[in-house]
Amino acid sequence: MTAHLPLLFSAPKHRERAQLARPRLAQWQIDYCSATDRKLLSRGGNSIGKSYVHAWDDINFIRGTNPWRKVPKGPRFIILCGYSFAQMDPLLRMLWMLLPKDEVDSRLYYQPGNGIMGFKIPAIPFVSGPGAGGCIFLATYEQGAGRIMGAQVHRISLDEPPPEEVYAEAIPRLNAYTGELRITFTPTPESPPLDYIRQLVEEGDVREIQTDYSEEATTVLGGVIPIARKTQAEVDADIAGYTSDQREMRRTGAWTQAIKGRWLELVGDACWVASDFPRTSRFRVAVGMDHGTRPGRQSASLVVECDGIYWILDEWHPGKATTVDEDAAGILAMLRRWTIPWERVNLWVGDRATSNSFWGEAKSNRDMQRALAAQLRITSEEASRRGIKIITVRKGAKSVRRSTAQINTLASNGRLKVHTKAVGFRKAAMEWIGDPADPIKDPYDSARYALMTMFDRKDIDRPTMTDVG
């Protein structure tokens, strides 16, 4: 018996090595691990093995032992990031199961719900073996983009949908080593807004592997015979248990949940007007902007609140790709149509910045402020001093639902008026059924940014018509 003790103690080490060197993976997982793309997204249904392949690929990348692809020799560094360590537990559990424990720092240990621990700043240093000198740094989206600022690494791995600000900060962190990005997730109703990454996929900036939850997706290869972890009947039973609105997200990784009917269902004939708002009353003015670089995706809306009634008066919604200078000119022309001086706009509300694409230049609130100043032939400082201070709209995972509920409530209470000039908003009100990538949503977004912010900001003064000239 004593002679067999070394073999017993070495069994876990051999098991880890075996899973790393001779994995049993499904075809879609092999495609993921063999990809050499700099930016790769795996989007798919639940229970297809995303956490396992994510952990397996990261470990073999840092060790340089991926049998399907070669990586440069020498120490490699990875930042692995998710919402929180509790949410990342399935991935971190897989990572701990696969890590060769004799190759990583002996102070490390795994604690369910809290992740892989051992250091004040969470990290997994490789101290021996083929990955010696490398390190996997652990971070969370909860810590914000600042957690990864300043780093330069060979790979950033993102578990679950990343907020746009985290994604934007991740890309420059790969510059020094011409590093690569890996993302795996199933969208959920609680995911942060994913329009930006969907657009990057559609434009070809990020390669995507999309995988449905099916018997084929759970069938692992590499042995004598393929083995299905789930039969199709078992898969179908799982899918049948999902709620109808989330079923396609859980089954195929659909970007959005299924919504039956239009979202602005209470906005209708009673809201349409062709008249001016009461200029004898006190009122507030807001301009909302949804930045877009694709043709027809830029939108700006003029919203006025008067005696508790909200008027969506007008919009700048060109049917082509535009520059920020064109957008600024269009917004100022919209104000002139209503003889509202730009100095009397109470709130300028803009979307988050958009990135450069082959459709046109990048756009941001700062760019728009400068463009407005240029159109007015004044300096940016003077424009700011005289009231053009564009604030970024507060958007969270449920902001669209919240603002939709607000607008429906206003409409049902007779407190929403939509002018005939707001053609894009009217179309969205009558036709939009929840797809965030649908172009008809853009005029709705610009209007709701203004309306939602104005609704929350009860402290804004209401100038009289005399005040605005």
HUWOTA-V241370 format. One record per residue. N is the residue number from 0. PSI is psi in whole degrees, 0 to 359 (999 if undefined). Layout:
# HUWOTA-V241370
N_PSI ; N_PSI
This chain:
# HUWOTA-V241370
0_317 ; 1_323 ; 2_338 ; 3_355 ; 4_313 ; 5_321 ; 6_320 ; 7_316 ; 8_332 ; 9_354 ; 10_312 ; 11_320 ; 12_317 ; 13_325 ; 14_316 ; 15_314 ; 16_319 ; 17_317 ; 18_329 ; 19_319 ; 20_327 ; 21_71 ; 22_155 ; 23_101 ; 24_152 ; 25_165 ; 26_319 ; 27_328 ; 28_323 ; 29_318 ; 30_319 ; 31_312 ; 32_334 ; 33_353 ; 34_138 ; 35_9 ; 36_145 ; 37_325 ; 38_119 ; 39_131 ; 40_130 ; 41_109 ; 42_128 ; 43_183 ; 44_174 ; 45_156 ; 46_25 ; 47_357 ; 48_29 ; 49_318 ; 50_318 ; 51_311 ; 52_328 ; 53_312 ; 54_315 ; 55_315 ; 56_319 ; 57_317 ; 58_316 ; 59_332 ; 60_314 ; 61_333 ; 62_348 ; 63_32 ; 64_19 ; 65_119 ; 66_346 ; 67_350 ; 68_154 ; 69_146 ; 70_156 ; 71_147 ; 72_160 ; 73_167 ; 74_138 ; 75_153 ; 76_136 ; 77_140 ; 78_120 ; 79_123 ; 80_141 ; 81_185 ; 82_306 ; 83_165 ; 84_328 ; 85_315 ; 86_328 ; 87_2 ; 88_317 ; 89_318 ; 90_315 ; 91_328 ; 92_317 ; 93_319 ; 94_315 ; 95_321 ; 96_323 ; 97_340 ; 98_131 ; 99_105 ; 100_333 ; 101_355 ; 102_348 ; 103_165 ; 104_134 ; 105_347 ; 106_351 ; 107_146 ; 108_160 ; 109_132 ; 110_113 ; 111_131 ; 112_337 ; 113_350 ; 114_203 ; 115_120 ; 116_172 ; 117_340 ; 118_149 ; 119_315 ; 120_110 ; 121_125 ; 122_159 ; 123_91 ; 124_136 ; 125_121 ; 126_347 ; 127_177 ; 128_189 ; 129_341 ; 130_11 ; 131_133 ; 132_345 ; 133_172 ; 134_142 ; 135_114 ; 136_134 ; 137_134 ; 138_170 ; 139_154 ; 140_330 ; 141_331 ; 142_349 ; 143_175 ; 144_336 ; 145_336 ; 146_330 ; 147_2 ; 148_141 ; 149_341 ; 150_152 ; 151_118 ; 152_169 ; 153_337 ; 154_143 ; 155_125 ; 156_123 ; 157_120 ; 158_119 ; 159_162 ; 160_123 ; 161_139 ; 162_151 ; 163_322 ; 164_329 ; 165_316 ; 166_314 ; 167_324 ; 168_332 ; 169_322 ; 170_313 ; 171_341 ; 172_353 ; 173_359 ; 174_314 ; 175_322 ; 176_11 ; 177_51 ; 178_179 ; 179_157 ; 180_135 ; 181_131 ; 182_136 ; 183_133 ; 184_161 ; 185_119 ; 186_147 ; 187_166 ; 188_337 ; 189_359 ; 190_150 ; 191_165 ; 192_130 ; 193_11 ; 194_320 ; 195_316 ; 196_329 ; 197_319 ; 198_320 ; 199_323 ; 200_314 ; 201_329 ; 202_354 ; 203_7 ; 204_329 ; 205_127 ; 206_143 ; 207_139 ; 208_111 ; 209_130 ; 210_124 ; 211_153 ; 212_112 ; 213_171 ; 214_319 ; 215_318 ; 216_338 ; 217_7 ; 218_117 ; 219_143 ; 220_181 ; 221_352 ; 222_198 ; 223_318 ; 224_152 ; 225_144 ; 226_125 ; 227_123 ; 228_334 ; 229_136 ; 230_163 ; 231_326 ; 232_319 ; 233_320 ; 234_314 ; 235_324 ; 236_320 ; 237_314 ; 238_323 ; 239_335 ; 240_350 ; 241_151 ; 242_150 ; 243_325 ; 244_337 ; 245_359 ; 246_314 ; 247_330 ; 248_314 ; 249_331 ; 250_313 ; 251_353 ; 252_27 ; 253_143 ; 254_326 ; 255_158 ; 256_158 ; 257_128 ; 258_128 ; 259_125 ; 260_171 ; 261_149 ; 262_319 ; 263_59 ; 264_341 ; 265_358 ; 266_115 ; 267_210 ; 268_324 ; 269_343 ; 270_339 ; 271_132 ; 272_159 ; 273_11 ; 274_167 ; 275_160 ; 276_160 ; 277_105 ; 278_355 ; 279_348 ; 280_169 ; 281_144 ; 282_164 ; 283_150 ; 284_137 ; 285_144 ; 286_122 ; 287_140 ; 288_128 ; 289_106 ; 290_137 ; 291_144 ; 292_337 ; 293_155 ; 294_126 ; 295_4 ; 296_347 ; 297_136 ; 298_141 ; 299_142 ; 300_146 ; 301_120 ; 302_135 ; 303_136 ; 304_127 ; 305_114 ; 306_41 ; 307_1 ; 308_135 ; 309_125 ; 310_118 ; 311_102 ; 312_321 ; 313_172 ; 314_153 ; 315_107 ; 316_74 ; 317_149 ; 318_34 ; 319_170 ; 320_138 ; 321_161 ; 322_167 ; 323_330 ; 324_318 ; 325_320 ; 326_316 ; 327_317 ; 328_320 ; 329_321 ; 330_316 ; 331_324 ; 332_323 ; 333_318 ; 334_321 ; 335_326 ; 336_332 ; 337_13 ; 338_43 ; 339_111 ; 340_143 ; 341_333 ; 342_340 ; 343_11 ; 344_121 ; 345_324 ; 346_126 ; 347_116 ; 348_125 ; 349_160 ; 350_172 ; 351_160 ; 352_147 ; 353_151 ; 354_164 ; 355_142 ; 356_174 ; 357_353 ; 358_333 ; 359_187 ; 360_159 ; 361_152 ; 362_144 ; 363_170 ; 364_325 ; 365_317 ; 366_317 ; 367_322 ; 368_318 ; 369_320 ; 370_320 ; 371_317 ; 372_318 ; 373_319 ; 374_328 ; 375_356 ; 376_43 ; 377_168 ; 378_161 ; 379_323 ; 380_317 ; 381_320 ; 382_317 ; 383_317 ; 384_329 ; 385_11 ; 386_349 ; 387_86 ; 388_99 ; 389_120 ; 390_150 ; 391_129 ; 392_143 ; 393_116 ; 394_134 ; 395_187 ; 396_334 ; 397_16 ; 398_324 ; 399_316 ; 400_318 ; 401_311 ; 402_327 ; 403_317 ; 404_320 ; 405_312 ; 406_319 ; 407_320 ; 408_316 ; 409_318 ; 410_317 ; 411_334 ; 412_6 ; 413_23 ; 414_13 ; 415_127 ; 416_132 ; 417_115 ; 418_155 ; 419_340 ; 420_339 ; 421_65 ; 422_317 ; 423_318 ; 424_317 ; 425_319 ; 426_316 ; 427_319 ; 428_325 ; 429_339 ; 430_338 ; 431_130 ; 432_21 ; 433_354 ; 434_114 ; 435_343 ; 436_355 ; 437_125 ; 438_336 ; 439_350 ; 440_338 ; 441_312 ; 442_330 ; 443_318 ; 444_312 ; 445_322 ; 446_317 ; 447_330 ; 448_314 ; 449_313 ; 450_315 ; 451_318 ; 452_317 ; 453_321 ; 454_322 ; 455_333 ; 456_83 ; 457_351 ; 458_354 ; 459_131 ; 460_153 ; 461_97 ; 462_153 ; 463_171 ; 464_328 ; 465_322 ; 466_327 ; 467_10 ; 468_999
